[in-house]
Amino acid sequence: MPETNDKHIGVRIREFRVIRDFSLAELGRRAHVSTSQLSRVETGEQPASPSVLAAVARALGVTLSVLHGQPYIHMLQKDQLDRLLAPISSALDAWDIP
């Protein structure tokens, strides 16, 4: 039985895949992961390895922290709002506030 966290990651992968308008085959091609493996990860039948998660995150244009549960995932839109906000988020993380 897969861990609950992996199942949620699979759900998030599917949500981002739908937002990006990718089919399973398209995401698999972009991430170099088999379609059957992606399907098993999305449904929670198989946990995703760190290397698969990294490849899928790159293919979807998100960070691993987003796949692990960044809040407000449902507010992302097809225009890839998360990608536009990533530089702002990085700059704020690097800001040195005493």
Jmol script that loads the backbone (N, CA, C; Angstrom):
load data "model"
ATOM      1  N   MET A   1       0.854  -1.189   0.000  1.00  0.00           N
ATOM      2  CA  MET A   1       0.000   0.000   0.000  1.00  0.00           C
ATOM      3  C   MET A   1       0.889   1.238   0.000  1.00  0.00           C
ATOM      4  N   PRO A   2       0.702   2.168  -0.952  1.00  0.00           N
ATOM      5  CA  PRO A   2       1.533   3.362  -1.000  1.00  0.00           C
ATOM      6  C   PRO A   2       1.226   4.287   0.171  1.00  0.00           C
ATOM      7  N   GLU A   3       2.192   5.113   0.480  1.00  0.00           N
ATOM      8  CA  GLU A   3       2.018   6.080   1.550  1.00  0.00           C
ATOM      9  C   GLU A   3       1.010   7.138   1.124  1.00  0.00           C
ATOM     10  N   THR A   4       0.328   7.722   2.100  1.00  0.00           N
ATOM     11  CA  THR A   4      -0.669   8.750   1.821  1.00  0.00           C
ATOM     12  C   THR A   4      -0.038   9.933   1.097  1.00  0.00           C
ATOM     13  N   ASN A   5       1.180  10.322   1.511  1.00  0.00           N
ATOM     14  CA  ASN A   5       1.856  11.470   0.900  1.00  0.00           C
ATOM     15  C   ASN A   5       2.094  11.245  -0.587  1.00  0.00           C
ATOM     16  N   ASP A   6       2.492  10.015  -0.966  1.00  0.00           N
ATOM     17  CA  ASP A   6       2.725   9.727  -2.371  1.00  0.00           C
ATOM     18  C   ASP A   6       1.435   9.811  -3.173  1.00  0.00           C
ATOM     19  N   LYS A   7       0.340   9.372  -2.563  1.00  0.00           N
ATOM     20  CA  LYS A   7      -0.943   9.456  -3.252  1.00  0.00           C
ATOM     21  C   LYS A   7      -1.290  10.913  -3.517  1.00  0.00           C
ATOM     22  N   HIS A   8      -1.058  11.779  -2.544  1.00  0.00           N
ATOM     23  CA  HIS A   8      -1.341  13.191  -2.745  1.00  0.00           C
ATOM     24  C   HIS A   8      -0.430  13.786  -3.815  1.00  0.00           C
ATOM     25  N   ILE A   9       0.793  13.357  -3.859  1.00  0.00           N
ATOM     26  CA  ILE A   9       1.704  13.839  -4.900  1.00  0.00           C
ATOM     27  C   ILE A   9       1.184  13.420  -6.270  1.00  0.00           C
ATOM     28  N   GLY A  10       0.672  12.210  -6.375  1.00  0.00           N
ATOM     29  CA  GLY A  10       0.087  11.741  -7.628  1.00  0.00           C
ATOM     30  C   GLY A  10      -1.106  12.585  -8.048  1.00  0.00           C
ATOM     31  N   VAL A  11      -1.918  12.942  -7.088  1.00  0.00           N
ATOM     32  CA  VAL A  11      -3.072  13.798  -7.371  1.00  0.00           C
ATOM     33  C   VAL A  11      -2.597  15.168  -7.845  1.00  0.00           C
ATOM     34  N   ARG A  12      -1.568  15.696  -7.192  1.00  0.00           N
ATOM     35  CA  ARG A  12      -1.041  17.005  -7.600  1.00  0.00           C
ATOM     36  C   ARG A  12      -0.445  16.948  -9.000  1.00  0.00           C
ATOM     37  N   ILE A  13       0.267  15.863  -9.291  1.00  0.00           N
ATOM     38  CA  ILE A  13       0.831  15.700 -10.642  1.00  0.00           C
ATOM     39  C   ILE A  13      -0.296  15.737 -11.665  1.00  0.00           C
ATOM     40  N   ARG A  14      -1.379  15.001 -11.389  1.00  0.00           N
ATOM     41  CA  ARG A  14      -2.499  14.983 -12.319  1.00  0.00           C
ATOM     42  C   ARG A  14      -3.101  16.380 -12.457  1.00  0.00           C
ATOM     43  N   GLU A  15      -3.257  17.104 -11.354  1.00  0.00           N
ATOM     44  CA  GLU A  15      -3.827  18.447 -11.420  1.00  0.00           C
ATOM     45  C   GLU A  15      -2.979  19.371 -12.294  1.00  0.00           C
ATOM     46  N   PHE A  16      -1.662  19.312 -12.103  1.00  0.00           N
ATOM     47  CA  PHE A  16      -0.790  20.148 -12.928  1.00  0.00           C
ATOM     48  C   PHE A  16      -0.804  19.693 -14.378  1.00  0.00           C
ATOM     49  N   ARG A  17      -0.888  18.405 -14.601  1.00  0.00           N
ATOM     50  CA  ARG A  17      -0.937  17.885 -15.964  1.00  0.00           C
ATOM     51  C   ARG A  17      -2.181  18.412 -16.674  1.00  0.00           C
ATOM     52  N   VAL A  18      -3.300  18.417 -15.973  1.00  0.00           N
ATOM     53  CA  VAL A  18      -4.550  18.928 -16.553  1.00  0.00           C
ATOM     54  C   VAL A  18      -4.456  20.438 -16.775  1.00  0.00           C
ATOM     55  N   ILE A  19      -3.892  21.156 -15.814  1.00  0.00           N
ATOM     56  CA  ILE A  19      -3.728  22.607 -15.964  1.00  0.00           C
ATOM     57  C   ILE A  19      -2.882  22.920 -17.200  1.00  0.00           C
ATOM     58  N   ARG A  20      -1.821  22.140 -17.401  1.00  0.00           N
ATOM     59  CA  ARG A  20      -0.926  22.359 -18.552  1.00  0.00           C
ATOM     60  C   ARG A  20      -1.498  21.809 -19.852  1.00  0.00           C
ATOM     61  N   ASP A  21      -2.629  21.097 -19.740  1.00  0.00           N
ATOM     62  CA  ASP A  21      -3.273  20.473 -20.902  1.00  0.00           C
ATOM     63  C   ASP A  21      -2.373  19.421 -21.547  1.00  0.00           C
ATOM     64  N   PHE A  22      -1.689  18.634 -20.698  1.00  0.00           N
ATOM     65  CA  PHE A  22      -0.848  17.524 -21.169  1.00  0.00           C
ATOM     66  C   PHE A  22      -1.613  16.221 -21.004  1.00  0.00           C
ATOM     67  N   SER A  23      -1.488  15.345 -21.980  1.00  0.00           N
ATOM     68  CA  SER A  23      -1.979  13.981 -21.810  1.00  0.00           C
ATOM     69  C   SER A  23      -0.926  13.215 -21.007  1.00  0.00           C
ATOM     70  N   LEU A  24      -1.277  12.020 -20.542  1.00  0.00           N
ATOM     71  CA  LEU A  24      -0.279  11.191 -19.855  1.00  0.00           C
ATOM     72  C   LEU A  24       0.906  10.916 -20.772  1.00  0.00           C
ATOM     73  N   ALA A  25       0.609  10.645 -22.033  1.00  0.00           N
ATOM     74  CA  ALA A  25       1.678  10.349 -22.993  1.00  0.00           C
ATOM     75  C   ALA A  25       2.598  11.556 -23.185  1.00  0.00           C
ATOM     76  N   GLU A  26       2.020  12.748 -23.261  1.00  0.00           N
ATOM     77  CA  GLU A  26       2.823  13.958 -23.451  1.00  0.00           C
ATOM     78  C   GLU A  26       3.713  14.217 -22.241  1.00  0.00           C
ATOM     79  N   LEU A  27       3.147  14.097 -21.041  1.00  0.00           N
ATOM     80  CA  LEU A  27       3.960  14.291 -19.835  1.00  0.00           C
ATOM     81  C   LEU A  27       5.053  13.235 -19.760  1.00  0.00           C
ATOM     82  N   GLY A  28       4.715  12.006 -20.084  1.00  0.00           N
ATOM     83  CA  GLY A  28       5.710  10.935 -20.083  1.00  0.00           C
ATOM     84  C   GLY A  28       6.848  11.212 -21.049  1.00  0.00           C
ATOM     85  N   ARG A  29       6.497  11.706 -22.234  1.00  0.00           N
ATOM     86  CA  ARG A  29       7.528  12.037 -23.228  1.00  0.00           C
ATOM     87  C   ARG A  29       8.428  13.152 -22.725  1.00  0.00           C
ATOM     88  N   ARG A  30       7.838  14.183 -22.137  1.00  0.00           N
ATOM     89  CA  ARG A  30       8.617  15.321 -21.652  1.00  0.00           C
ATOM     90  C   ARG A  30       9.478  14.961 -20.445  1.00  0.00           C
ATOM     91  N   ALA A  31       8.984  14.053 -19.598  1.00  0.00           N
ATOM     92  CA  ALA A  31       9.701  13.684 -18.369  1.00  0.00           C
ATOM     93  C   ALA A  31      10.555  12.434 -18.552  1.00  0.00           C
ATOM     94  N   HIS A  32      10.453  11.782 -19.700  1.00  0.00           N
ATOM     95  CA  HIS A  32      11.185  10.535 -19.961  1.00  0.00           C
ATOM     96  C   HIS A  32      10.799   9.458 -18.942  1.00  0.00           C
ATOM     97  N   VAL A  33       9.487   9.347 -18.714  1.00  0.00           N
ATOM     98  CA  VAL A  33       8.925   8.350 -17.797  1.00  0.00           C
ATOM     99  C   VAL A  33       7.811   7.646 -18.562  1.00  0.00           C
ATOM    100  N   SER A  34       7.670   6.338 -18.352  1.00  0.00           N
ATOM    101  CA  SER A  34       6.647   5.601 -19.091  1.00  0.00           C
ATOM    102  C   SER A  34       5.249   6.057 -18.689  1.00  0.00           C
ATOM    103  N   THR A  35       4.345   5.971 -19.641  1.00  0.00           N
ATOM    104  CA  THR A  35       2.957   6.352 -19.400  1.00  0.00           C
ATOM    105  C   THR A  35       2.331   5.478 -18.326  1.00  0.00           C
ATOM    106  N   SER A  36       2.635   4.192 -18.351  1.00  0.00           N
ATOM    107  CA  SER A  36       2.059   3.283 -17.354  1.00  0.00           C
ATOM    108  C   SER A  36       2.551   3.623 -15.945  1.00  0.00           C
ATOM    109  N   GLN A  37       3.818   3.978 -15.817  1.00  0.00           N
ATOM    110  CA  GLN A  37       4.345   4.353 -14.500  1.00  0.00           C
ATOM    111  C   GLN A  37       3.687   5.640 -14.013  1.00  0.00           C
ATOM    112  N   LEU A  38       3.539   6.631 -14.896  1.00  0.00           N
ATOM    113  CA  LEU A  38       2.871   7.881 -14.516  1.00  0.00           C
ATOM    114  C   LEU A  38       1.434   7.613 -14.068  1.00  0.00           C
ATOM    115  N   SER A  39       0.759   6.752 -14.781  1.00  0.00           N
ATOM    116  CA  SER A  39      -0.613   6.413 -14.427  1.00  0.00           C
ATOM    117  C   SER A  39      -0.686   5.794 -13.033  1.00  0.00           C
ATOM    118  N   ARG A  40       0.232   4.871 -12.742  1.00  0.00           N
ATOM    119  CA  ARG A  40       0.257   4.231 -11.419  1.00  0.00           C
ATOM    120  C   ARG A  40       0.574   5.243 -10.321  1.00  0.00           C
ATOM    121  N   VAL A  41       1.461   6.194 -10.594  1.00  0.00           N
ATOM    122  CA  VAL A  41       1.796   7.224  -9.610  1.00  0.00           C
ATOM    123  C   VAL A  41       0.586   8.136  -9.373  1.00  0.00           C
ATOM    124  N   GLU A  42      -0.064   8.548 -10.451  1.00  0.00           N
ATOM    125  CA  GLU A  42      -1.222   9.437 -10.315  1.00  0.00           C
ATOM    126  C   GLU A  42      -2.362   8.794  -9.534  1.00  0.00           C
ATOM    127  N   THR A  43      -2.563   7.494  -9.710  1.00  0.00           N
ATOM    128  CA  THR A  43      -3.652   6.807  -9.016  1.00  0.00           C
ATOM    129  C   THR A  43      -3.254   6.352  -7.617  1.00  0.00           C
ATOM    130  N   GLY A  44      -1.984   6.469  -7.270  1.00  0.00           N
ATOM    131  CA  GLY A  44      -1.529   6.080  -5.943  1.00  0.00           C
ATOM    132  C   GLY A  44      -1.177   4.610  -5.824  1.00  0.00           C
ATOM    133  N   GLU A  45      -1.153   3.883  -6.942  1.00  0.00           N
ATOM    134  CA  GLU A  45      -0.810   2.468  -6.917  1.00  0.00           C
ATOM    135  C   GLU A  45       0.681   2.248  -6.681  1.00  0.00           C
ATOM    136  N   GLN A  46       1.488   3.225  -7.035  1.00  0.00           N
ATOM    137  CA  GLN A  46       2.943   3.109  -6.928  1.00  0.00           C
ATOM    138  C   GLN A  46       3.498   4.432  -6.417  1.00  0.00           C
ATOM    139  N   PRO A  47       4.399   4.380  -5.432  1.00  0.00           N
ATOM    140  CA  PRO A  47       5.024   5.633  -4.986  1.00  0.00           C
ATOM    141  C   PRO A  47       5.993   6.154  -6.048  1.00  0.00           C
ATOM    142  N   ALA A  48       6.126   7.446  -6.119  1.00  0.00           N
ATOM    143  CA  ALA A  48       7.042   8.060  -7.079  1.00  0.00           C
ATOM    144  C   ALA A  48       8.428   8.154  -6.461  1.00  0.00           C
ATOM    145  N   SER A  49       9.422   7.726  -7.210  1.00  0.00           N
ATOM    146  CA  SER A  49      10.805   7.843  -6.743  1.00  0.00           C
ATOM    147  C   SER A  49      11.243   9.299  -6.839  1.00  0.00           C
ATOM    148  N   PRO A  50      12.277   9.669  -6.086  1.00  0.00           N
ATOM    149  CA  PRO A  50      12.775  11.055  -6.177  1.00  0.00           C
ATOM    150  C   PRO A  50      13.172  11.460  -7.598  1.00  0.00           C
ATOM    151  N   SER A  51      13.751  10.538  -8.357  1.00  0.00           N
ATOM    152  CA  SER A  51      14.161  10.889  -9.721  1.00  0.00           C
ATOM    153  C   SER A  51      12.955  11.106 -10.632  1.00  0.00           C
ATOM    154  N   VAL A  52      11.905  10.315 -10.449  1.00  0.00           N
ATOM    155  CA  VAL A  52      10.682  10.508 -11.243  1.00  0.00           C
ATOM    156  C   VAL A  52      10.028  11.835 -10.869  1.00  0.00           C
ATOM    157  N   LEU A  53       9.967  12.122  -9.568  1.00  0.00           N
ATOM    158  CA  LEU A  53       9.384  13.399  -9.137  1.00  0.00           C
ATOM    159  C   LEU A  53      10.143  14.584  -9.722  1.00  0.00           C
ATOM    160  N   ALA A  54      11.463  14.511  -9.716  1.00  0.00           N
ATOM    161  CA  ALA A  54      12.277  15.600 -10.264  1.00  0.00           C
ATOM    162  C   ALA A  54      12.019  15.768 -11.762  1.00  0.00           C
ATOM    163  N   ALA A  55      11.957  14.658 -12.482  1.00  0.00           N
ATOM    164  CA  ALA A  55      11.722  14.719 -13.929  1.00  0.00           C
ATOM    165  C   ALA A  55      10.337  15.267 -14.250  1.00  0.00           C
ATOM    166  N   VAL A  56       9.344  14.838 -13.488  1.00  0.00           N
ATOM    167  CA  VAL A  56       7.980  15.311 -13.711  1.00  0.00           C
ATOM    168  C   VAL A  56       7.865  16.793 -13.365  1.00  0.00           C
ATOM    169  N   ALA A  57       8.484  17.202 -12.268  1.00  0.00           N
ATOM    170  CA  ALA A  57       8.454  18.621 -11.886  1.00  0.00           C
ATOM    171  C   ALA A  57       9.062  19.484 -12.986  1.00  0.00           C
ATOM    172  N   ARG A  58      10.214  19.046 -13.523  1.00  0.00           N
ATOM    173  CA  ARG A  58      10.847  19.794 -14.624  1.00  0.00           C
ATOM    174  C   ARG A  58       9.920  19.866 -15.830  1.00  0.00           C
ATOM    175  N   ALA A  59       9.313  18.740 -16.179  1.00  0.00           N
ATOM    176  CA  ALA A  59       8.439  18.699 -17.351  1.00  0.00           C
ATOM    177  C   ALA A  59       7.204  19.575 -17.168  1.00  0.00           C
ATOM    178  N   LEU A  60       6.723  19.683 -15.931  1.00  0.00           N
ATOM    179  CA  LEU A  60       5.549  20.503 -15.658  1.00  0.00           C
ATOM    180  C   LEU A  60       5.902  21.968 -15.407  1.00  0.00           C
ATOM    181  N   GLY A  61       7.194  22.252 -15.230  1.00  0.00           N
ATOM    182  CA  GLY A  61       7.627  23.620 -14.988  1.00  0.00           C
ATOM    183  C   GLY A  61       7.325  24.107 -13.585  1.00  0.00           C
ATOM    184  N   VAL A  62       7.375  23.179 -12.607  1.00  0.00           N
ATOM    185  CA  VAL A  62       7.149  23.545 -11.208  1.00  0.00           C
ATOM    186  C   VAL A  62       8.312  23.018 -10.373  1.00  0.00           C
ATOM    187  N   THR A  63       8.379  23.461  -9.128  1.00  0.00           N
ATOM    188  CA  THR A  63       9.413  22.975  -8.222  1.00  0.00           C
ATOM    189  C   THR A  63       8.905  21.752  -7.471  1.00  0.00           C
ATOM    190  N   LEU A  64       9.834  21.029  -6.870  1.00  0.00           N
ATOM    191  CA  LEU A  64       9.452  19.872  -6.067  1.00  0.00           C
ATOM    192  C   LEU A  64       8.592  20.276  -4.881  1.00  0.00           C
ATOM    193  N   SER A  65       8.861  21.439  -4.310  1.00  0.00           N
ATOM    194  CA  SER A  65       8.051  21.882  -3.169  1.00  0.00           C
ATOM    195  C   SER A  65       6.595  22.078  -3.576  1.00  0.00           C
ATOM    196  N   VAL A  66       6.361  22.485  -4.796  1.00  0.00           N
ATOM    197  CA  VAL A  66       4.992  22.632  -5.280  1.00  0.00           C
ATOM    198  C   VAL A  66       4.323  21.262  -5.360  1.00  0.00           C
ATOM    199  N   LEU A  67       5.034  20.272  -5.884  1.00  0.00           N
ATOM    200  CA  LEU A  67       4.464  18.925  -5.961  1.00  0.00           C
ATOM    201  C   LEU A  67       4.220  18.333  -4.576  1.00  0.00           C
ATOM    202  N   HIS A  68       5.033  18.747  -3.612  1.00  0.00           N
ATOM    203  CA  HIS A  68       4.875  18.227  -2.257  1.00  0.00           C
ATOM    204  C   HIS A  68       3.789  18.954  -1.472  1.00  0.00           C
ATOM    205  N   GLY A  69       3.138  19.946  -2.067  1.00  0.00           N
ATOM    206  CA  GLY A  69       1.984  20.522  -1.408  1.00  0.00           C
ATOM    207  C   GLY A  69       1.970  22.003  -1.150  1.00  0.00           C
ATOM    208  N   GLN A  70       2.556  22.787  -2.010  1.00  0.00           N
ATOM    209  CA  GLN A  70       2.444  24.234  -1.849  1.00  0.00           C
ATOM    210  C   GLN A  70       0.963  24.595  -1.846  1.00  0.00           C
ATOM    211  N   PRO A  71       0.550  25.476  -0.949  1.00  0.00           N
ATOM    212  CA  PRO A  71      -0.867  25.845  -0.894  1.00  0.00           C
ATOM    213  C   PRO A  71      -1.342  26.547  -2.167  1.00  0.00           C
ATOM    214  N   TYR A  72      -2.628  26.574  -2.328  1.00  0.00           N
ATOM    215  CA  TYR A  72      -3.311  27.307  -3.398  1.00  0.00           C
ATOM    216  C   TYR A  72      -3.095  26.718  -4.789  1.00  0.00           C
ATOM    217  N   ILE A  73      -2.906  25.407  -4.862  1.00  0.00           N
ATOM    218  CA  ILE A  73      -2.689  24.774  -6.164  1.00  0.00           C
ATOM    219  C   ILE A  73      -3.887  24.978  -7.087  1.00  0.00           C
ATOM    220  N   HIS A  74      -5.087  25.043  -6.524  1.00  0.00           N
ATOM    221  CA  HIS A  74      -6.278  25.180  -7.354  1.00  0.00           C
ATOM    222  C   HIS A  74      -6.405  26.568  -7.967  1.00  0.00           C
ATOM    223  N   MET A  75      -5.607  27.513  -7.491  1.00  0.00           N
ATOM    224  CA  MET A  75      -5.680  28.862  -8.032  1.00  0.00           C
ATOM    225  C   MET A  75      -4.774  29.044  -9.249  1.00  0.00           C
ATOM    226  N   LEU A  76      -3.953  28.039  -9.548  1.00  0.00           N
ATOM    227  CA  LEU A  76      -3.094  28.137 -10.724  1.00  0.00           C
ATOM    228  C   LEU A  76      -3.941  28.056 -11.987  1.00  0.00           C
ATOM    229  N   GLN A  77      -3.508  28.739 -13.017  1.00  0.00           N
ATOM    230  CA  GLN A  77      -4.279  28.763 -14.247  1.00  0.00           C
ATOM    231  C   GLN A  77      -3.437  28.260 -15.404  1.00  0.00           C
ATOM    232  N   LYS A  78      -4.092  28.032 -16.532  1.00  0.00           N
ATOM    233  CA  LYS A  78      -3.398  27.523 -17.709  1.00  0.00           C
ATOM    234  C   LYS A  78      -2.317  28.478 -18.207  1.00  0.00           C
ATOM    235  N   ASP A  79      -2.386  29.739 -17.854  1.00  0.00           N
ATOM    236  CA  ASP A  79      -1.374  30.683 -18.322  1.00  0.00           C
ATOM    237  C   ASP A  79      -0.082  30.559 -17.511  1.00  0.00           C
ATOM    238  N   GLN A  80       0.015  29.520 -16.689  1.00  0.00           N
ATOM    239  CA  GLN A  80       1.219  29.191 -15.929  1.00  0.00           C
ATOM    240  C   GLN A  80       1.596  30.310 -14.966  1.00  0.00           C
ATOM    241  N   LEU A  81       0.618  30.750 -14.215  1.00  0.00           N
ATOM    242  CA  LEU A  81       0.826  31.797 -13.224  1.00  0.00           C
ATOM    243  C   LEU A  81       1.931  31.424 -12.241  1.00  0.00           C
ATOM    244  N   ASP A  82       2.023  30.135 -11.890  1.00  0.00           N
ATOM    245  CA  ASP A  82       3.065  29.699 -10.955  1.00  0.00           C
ATOM    246  C   ASP A  82       4.455  29.964 -11.508  1.00  0.00           C
ATOM    247  N   ARG A  83       4.638  29.812 -12.811  1.00  0.00           N
ATOM    248  CA  ARG A  83       5.946  30.060 -13.429  1.00  0.00           C
ATOM    249  C   ARG A  83       6.293  31.554 -13.384  1.00  0.00           C
ATOM    250  N   LEU A  84       5.292  32.395 -13.517  1.00  0.00           N
ATOM    251  CA  LEU A  84       5.525  33.837 -13.450  1.00  0.00           C
ATOM    252  C   LEU A  84       5.889  34.286 -12.033  1.00  0.00           C
ATOM    253  N   LEU A  85       5.336  33.607 -11.033  1.00  0.00           N
ATOM    254  CA  LEU A  85       5.586  33.980  -9.647  1.00  0.00           C
ATOM    255  C   LEU A  85       6.877  33.397  -9.085  1.00  0.00           C
ATOM    256  N   ALA A  86       7.450  32.405  -9.728  1.00  0.00           N
ATOM    257  CA  ALA A  86       8.659  31.744  -9.215  1.00  0.00           C
ATOM    258  C   ALA A  86       9.818  32.718  -8.998  1.00  0.00           C
ATOM    259  N   PRO A  87      10.137  33.633  -9.927  1.00  0.00           N
ATOM    260  CA  PRO A  87      11.244  34.571  -9.666  1.00  0.00           C
ATOM    261  C   PRO A  87      10.973  35.485  -8.477  1.00  0.00           C
ATOM    262  N   ILE A  88       9.729  35.888  -8.313  1.00  0.00           N
ATOM    263  CA  ILE A  88       9.383  36.742  -7.166  1.00  0.00           C
ATOM    264  C   ILE A  88       9.573  35.968  -5.873  1.00  0.00           C
ATOM    265  N   SER A  89       9.120  34.732  -5.859  1.00  0.00           N
ATOM    266  CA  SER A  89       9.261  33.882  -4.673  1.00  0.00           C
ATOM    267  C   SER A  89      10.735  33.665  -4.332  1.00  0.00           C
ATOM    268  N   SER A  90      11.547  33.418  -5.336  1.00  0.00           N
ATOM    269  CA  SER A  90      12.986  33.220  -5.115  1.00  0.00           C
ATOM    270  C   SER A  90      13.642  34.481  -4.567  1.00  0.00           C
ATOM    271  N   ALA A  91      13.266  35.619  -5.107  1.00  0.00           N
ATOM    272  CA  ALA A  91      13.833  36.882  -4.634  1.00  0.00           C
ATOM    273  C   ALA A  91      13.459  37.144  -3.183  1.00  0.00           C
ATOM    274  N   LEU A  92      12.222  36.862  -2.831  1.00  0.00           N
ATOM    275  CA  LEU A  92      11.798  37.058  -1.454  1.00  0.00           C
ATOM    276  C   LEU A  92      12.505  36.088  -0.504  1.00  0.00           C
ATOM    277  N   ASP A  93      12.744  34.856  -0.949  1.00  0.00           N
ATOM    278  CA  ASP A  93      13.467  33.890  -0.131  1.00  0.00           C
ATOM    279  C   ASP A  93      14.907  34.338   0.104  1.00  0.00           C
ATOM    280  N   ALA A  94      15.494  35.014  -0.878  1.00  0.00           N
ATOM    281  CA  ALA A  94      16.895  35.438  -0.783  1.00  0.00           C
ATOM    282  C   ALA A  94      17.060  36.757  -0.048  1.00  0.00           C
ATOM    283  N   TRP A  95      15.966  37.452   0.198  1.00  0.00           N
ATOM    284  CA  TRP A  95      16.023  38.756   0.858  1.00  0.00           C
ATOM    285  C   TRP A  95      16.538  38.581   2.273  1.00  0.00           C
ATOM    286  N   ASP A  96      17.509  39.397   2.641  1.00  0.00           N
ATOM    287  CA  ASP A  96      18.108  39.300   3.968  1.00  0.00           C
ATOM    288  C   ASP A  96      17.431  40.299   4.904  1.00  0.00           C
ATOM    289  N   ILE A  97      16.479  39.778   5.660  1.00  0.00           N
ATOM    290  CA  ILE A  97      15.752  40.619   6.607  1.00  0.00           C
ATOM    291  C   ILE A  97      16.255  40.320   8.016  1.00  0.00           C
ATOM    292  N   PRO A  98      16.731  41.362   8.742  1.00  0.00           N
ATOM    293  CA  PRO A  98      17.257  41.106  10.094  1.00  0.00           C
ATOM    294  C   PRO A  98      16.168  40.709  11.067  1.00  0.00           C
TER     295      PRO A  98
END
end "model"
wireframe off; spacefill off
backbone 0.3
color backbone group
